Amino acid sequence: MEIQRKRARRRAASKNWSLFLLFAGPNILLILAFIYYPLISNMYYSTLNWRLGSPSADPVGLDNYVRFFTSDSGLEVWRVTIIFTAGAVIGSMVLGLLIALVLNKKLPGRTFARTAVFSPYVLSGVGIALVWNFIFDPARGALRHILAFFGVSSPEWYLNENWALLMVIIVYVWANLGYCAVVFLAGLQSIPQDLIEAATIDRAGPIRRFFSITLPLLTPTVFFLLVTNIIFSMTRAFDILRTMTPTGHGTNTIIFEIYLQSFGAYQRAGYSAAIAVVLFFTLFVITAVQLRYVERKVHYQ
């Protein structure tokens, strides 16, 4: 009997593995082919001195990494990336929360307002950048005429590196604002209203209710948006950056620098691959630190 039970368990396990491979096998193969194989190949290319399109390459070990972390251009990329990420994440989340607080109230036309706020997020980044290029144009742009009405001259958004960086941060925040607002709105609607009503009966003002009840109960939403916005700002802002500042004049974040080094005038594919590997491990470390330490401050109950 014991032998028969063992055989039955082996047949059941074999059947389960067969079903697993039948349904999950194609997905696993696709993940290996389109994610892990390119990742490992890119790590190999990062150890080469290779120009894009060249039939030969020279192994250089970790020289590409050393050059990126020690050169002035590499340090400038880190500076721009940190400023852009901080401005984009903080701007999107703070403004998104403020808009969500307004849209959570029973106001006439709030459905239309919610749609209007979220719509920029689903638009093409290239289309958004082209429209904002017209707005920021210092010669014929709409912003120039608005500033002129108040007696202020338009800054040289495209010539000055600091203004260019501020410009792309503003555009990215505008494009990402709807995403944060909608997620915050979902978090606000999940807060039990009896807690708010009890605090109101106890004569707690709006500010006291927000910091004592609403914000603590929103920490899971804040944590989720913090993780996703950091990843998005470091990886998904390329279309806006490329369209508004094609040469990366003061806006060469790490994702844009990968493109400039590989497909721009330099065509240093090996060096570009090394920067891509650095970006991968940077996002990995940031996410791991957030999951390990920041999540401790999150209130799920």
C-alpha positions as CSV (number, residue, x, y, z in Angstrom):
1,M,0.0,0.0,0.0
2,E,2.8,2.4,0.9
3,I,4.4,1.8,-2.5
4,Q,1.1,2.5,-4.3
5,R,0.7,5.8,-2.3
6,K,4.2,6.8,-3.3
7,R,3.5,6.1,-7.0
8,A,0.2,8.0,-6.8
9,R,2.0,11.0,-5.3
10,R,4.7,10.9,-8.0
11,R,2.0,10.7,-10.7
12,A,0.2,13.7,-9.1
13,A,3.4,15.6,-8.8
14,S,4.3,14.8,-12.4
15,K,0.9,15.9,-13.6
16,N,1.2,19.2,-11.7
17,W,4.6,19.9,-13.2
18,S,3.3,19.1,-16.7
19,L,0.4,21.5,-16.2
20,F,2.8,24.1,-14.8
21,L,5.1,23.8,-17.8
22,L,2.2,23.8,-20.2
23,F,0.8,27.1,-19.0
24,A,3.9,28.9,-17.6
25,G,6.5,27.5,-19.9
26,P,5.8,29.9,-22.8
27,N,5.9,32.9,-20.5
28,I,9.1,31.6,-18.9
29,L,10.7,31.2,-22.3
30,L,9.7,34.7,-23.4
31,I,11.0,36.2,-20.1
32,L,14.4,34.4,-20.6
33,A,14.6,35.4,-24.3
34,F,13.6,39.1,-24.0
35,I,14.7,40.1,-20.5
36,Y,17.4,37.9,-19.0
37,Y,19.3,37.1,-22.2
38,P,19.5,40.8,-23.2
39,L,20.5,41.7,-19.6
40,I,23.4,39.2,-19.6
41,S,24.4,40.1,-23.1
42,N,24.5,43.8,-22.1
43,M,26.7,43.0,-19.1
44,Y,29.1,41.3,-21.5
45,Y,29.1,44.3,-24.0
46,S,29.8,46.6,-21.1
47,T,33.3,45.0,-20.8
48,L,34.2,45.9,-24.4
49,N,35.5,48.9,-26.2
50,W,33.1,48.7,-29.0
51,R,31.8,51.3,-31.4
52,L,28.3,50.8,-32.7
53,G,28.4,49.0,-36.0
54,S,32.0,48.0,-35.7
55,P,32.7,44.3,-36.6
56,S,35.4,44.1,-33.9
57,A,35.7,45.0,-30.2
58,D,38.5,45.1,-27.6
59,P,38.0,43.7,-24.1
60,V,38.6,46.4,-21.5
61,G,37.3,44.8,-18.3
62,L,35.8,47.3,-15.9
63,D,37.3,50.3,-17.6
64,N,33.9,51.6,-18.8
65,Y,32.6,51.5,-15.3
66,V,35.6,53.3,-13.9
67,R,35.4,56.0,-16.5
68,F,31.7,56.6,-15.8
69,F,32.2,56.9,-12.1
70,T,35.3,59.1,-12.2
71,S,34.9,61.3,-15.3
72,D,33.4,64.8,-15.0
73,S,30.7,63.9,-17.6
74,G,29.7,60.9,-15.5
75,L,29.4,63.0,-12.3
76,E,27.3,65.5,-14.3
77,V,24.9,62.7,-15.4
78,W,24.4,61.7,-11.7
79,R,23.8,65.3,-10.7
80,V,21.2,65.9,-13.4
81,T,19.6,62.5,-12.7
82,I,19.2,63.2,-9.0
83,I,17.8,66.7,-9.6
84,F,15.4,65.5,-12.2
85,T,14.2,62.5,-10.2
86,A,13.7,64.5,-7.0
87,G,11.9,67.3,-8.8
88,A,9.7,64.9,-10.8
89,V,8.8,62.6,-8.0
90,I,8.1,65.3,-5.3
91,G,6.3,67.6,-7.8
92,S,4.1,64.8,-9.1
93,M,3.2,63.4,-5.7
94,V,2.6,66.6,-3.9
95,L,0.5,68.2,-6.6
96,G,-1.3,64.9,-7.3
97,L,-2.3,64.6,-3.6
98,L,-3.6,68.2,-3.6
99,I,-5.7,67.6,-6.7
100,A,-6.9,64.3,-5.3
101,L,-8.1,66.0,-2.2
102,V,-10.1,68.4,-4.2
103,L,-11.5,65.8,-6.6
104,N,-12.6,63.6,-3.6
105,K,-15.1,66.2,-2.6
106,K,-18.7,66.2,-4.0
107,L,-18.3,69.0,-6.5
108,P,-20.3,69.6,-9.8
109,G,-18.4,68.3,-12.8
110,R,-15.9,66.3,-10.8
111,T,-16.2,63.3,-13.2
112,F,-15.1,65.6,-16.1
113,A,-12.4,67.1,-14.0
114,R,-11.0,63.6,-13.1
115,T,-10.9,62.7,-16.8
116,A,-9.2,65.9,-17.7
117,V,-6.6,65.5,-15.0
118,F,-5.8,61.9,-16.0
119,S,-5.8,62.3,-19.8
120,P,-2.2,63.7,-20.1
121,Y,-0.9,60.4,-18.7
122,V,-2.2,58.4,-21.6
123,L,-1.0,60.8,-24.2
124,S,2.2,60.2,-26.3
125,G,5.3,61.7,-24.6
126,V,6.4,62.9,-28.0
127,G,3.1,64.7,-28.6
128,I,3.3,66.3,-25.1
129,A,6.8,67.5,-25.7
130,L,5.9,69.0,-29.1
131,V,3.0,71.0,-27.6
132,W,5.2,72.2,-24.7
133,N,8.0,73.1,-27.1
134,F,5.6,75.7,-28.6
135,I,4.6,76.9,-25.1
136,F,8.2,77.4,-24.0
137,D,9.4,78.9,-27.3
138,P,11.1,82.2,-26.1
139,A,10.3,83.9,-29.4
140,R,6.7,82.8,-30.3
141,G,5.6,80.7,-27.4
142,A,2.4,81.1,-25.4
143,L,4.4,81.4,-22.1
144,R,6.4,84.3,-23.6
145,H,3.2,86.3,-24.1
146,I,1.9,85.5,-20.7
147,L,5.1,86.6,-19.0
148,A,5.2,89.8,-21.2
149,F,1.8,90.7,-20.0
150,F,3.3,90.9,-16.5
151,G,6.4,92.7,-17.8
152,V,8.7,89.7,-17.4
153,S,11.0,88.6,-20.3
154,S,11.0,84.9,-21.2
155,P,14.1,82.9,-20.0
156,E,16.3,81.1,-22.5
157,W,14.8,77.8,-21.8
158,Y,16.8,75.9,-24.4
159,L,20.1,77.7,-24.1
160,N,20.6,77.8,-20.4
161,E,21.2,74.4,-18.8
162,N,19.4,75.2,-15.5
163,W,16.3,76.5,-17.3
164,A,16.3,73.5,-19.6
165,L,16.3,71.1,-16.7
166,L,13.6,73.0,-15.0
167,M,11.6,73.0,-18.2
168,V,11.6,69.2,-18.7
169,I,10.8,68.7,-15.0
170,I,7.7,70.9,-15.4
171,V,6.6,69.0,-18.5
172,Y,7.2,65.6,-16.9
173,V,5.3,66.6,-13.7
174,W,2.4,67.8,-15.8
175,A,2.3,64.5,-17.8
176,N,2.6,62.3,-14.7
177,L,0.3,64.3,-12.5
178,G,-2.9,62.5,-13.5
179,Y,-1.5,59.1,-12.6
180,C,-0.6,60.2,-9.1
181,A,-3.9,62.0,-8.6
182,V,-6.0,59.0,-9.6
183,V,-4.0,56.6,-7.4
184,F,-4.3,59.0,-4.4
185,L,-8.0,59.4,-5.1
186,A,-8.4,55.6,-4.9
187,G,-6.5,55.7,-1.6
188,L,-8.7,58.5,-0.2
189,Q,-11.9,56.7,-1.1
190,S,-10.7,53.6,0.8
191,I,-10.4,55.5,4.1
192,P,-13.3,54.8,6.4
193,Q,-15.6,57.8,6.6
194,D,-16.6,57.1,10.2
195,L,-13.1,58.0,11.3
196,I,-13.3,61.4,9.6
197,E,-16.8,62.0,11.0
198,A,-15.7,61.1,14.5
199,A,-12.7,63.5,14.3
200,T,-15.1,66.2,13.0
201,I,-17.4,65.6,16.0
202,D,-14.4,66.0,18.3
203,R,-13.8,69.4,16.6
204,A,-10.6,68.4,14.8
205,G,-10.0,70.9,11.9
206,P,-9.3,70.0,8.3
207,I,-5.5,70.2,8.8
208,R,-5.6,68.2,12.0
209,R,-7.7,65.5,10.3
210,F,-5.4,65.4,7.3
211,F,-2.2,64.8,9.3
212,S,-3.7,62.7,12.0
213,I,-6.0,60.4,10.0
214,T,-5.8,60.9,6.2
215,L,-2.1,60.9,5.7
216,P,-1.2,58.0,8.0
217,L,-3.9,55.9,6.3
218,L,-2.5,56.9,2.9
219,T,1.0,55.6,3.6
220,P,0.5,52.4,1.5
221,T,-0.5,54.6,-1.4
222,V,2.4,57.0,-0.8
223,F,4.8,54.1,-0.6
224,F,3.5,52.6,-3.9
225,L,3.7,55.9,-5.7
226,L,7.2,56.6,-4.3
227,V,8.6,53.3,-5.7
228,T,6.9,53.5,-9.1
229,N,7.6,57.2,-9.6
230,I,11.3,56.8,-8.9
231,I,11.5,54.0,-11.4
232,F,9.3,55.8,-14.0
233,S,11.3,59.1,-13.7
234,M,14.6,57.3,-14.3
235,T,13.4,55.1,-17.2
236,R,10.3,56.5,-18.9
237,A,11.2,60.2,-19.4
238,F,13.3,59.6,-22.5
239,D,10.7,60.6,-25.0
240,I,10.2,64.0,-23.4
241,L,13.9,64.6,-22.9
242,R,14.8,63.6,-26.5
243,T,12.1,65.7,-28.1
244,M,12.5,68.9,-26.1
245,T,16.4,68.8,-25.8
246,P,17.7,66.5,-28.6
247,T,21.4,67.1,-27.6
248,G,20.9,66.7,-23.9
249,H,22.0,70.2,-23.1
250,G,21.7,70.1,-19.3
251,T,19.1,67.4,-19.3
252,N,21.3,64.3,-19.8
253,T,19.8,62.0,-17.2
254,I,21.2,58.5,-17.0
255,I,18.6,57.1,-19.4
256,F,19.2,59.9,-21.9
257,E,23.0,59.5,-21.5
258,I,22.7,55.8,-22.6
259,Y,21.1,56.9,-25.8
260,L,23.5,59.8,-26.4
261,Q,26.6,57.6,-25.9
262,S,25.3,54.7,-28.0
263,F,23.3,56.4,-30.8
264,G,24.6,59.9,-30.7
265,A,27.8,61.4,-31.9
266,Y,30.0,59.2,-29.7
267,Q,28.6,55.7,-30.7
268,R,30.3,54.1,-27.8
269,A,28.2,51.0,-27.4
270,G,30.3,49.4,-24.8
271,Y,30.4,52.5,-22.6
272,S,26.6,52.9,-23.1
273,A,26.1,49.3,-22.1
274,A,28.0,49.9,-18.9
275,I,25.8,52.9,-18.0
276,A,22.7,50.7,-18.6
277,V,24.1,48.1,-16.2
278,V,24.7,50.8,-13.6
279,L,21.1,52.0,-14.1
280,F,19.7,48.5,-13.6
281,F,21.6,48.0,-10.3
282,T,20.8,51.5,-9.1
283,L,17.0,50.8,-9.5
284,F,17.5,47.4,-7.9
285,V,19.2,48.9,-4.9
286,I,16.7,51.8,-4.5
287,T,13.7,49.4,-4.7
288,A,15.3,47.0,-2.2
289,V,16.1,49.8,0.3
290,Q,12.5,51.1,0.0
291,L,11.0,47.6,0.5
292,R,13.4,46.9,3.4
293,Y,13.3,50.2,5.4
294,V,10.7,52.6,4.0
295,E,7.9,50.1,4.1
296,R,8.3,49.9,7.9
297,K,6.7,53.4,8.1
298,V,3.6,52.2,6.2
299,H,0.4,51.6,8.0
300,Y,-1.7,48.9,6.3
301,Q,-4.4,48.8,9.0
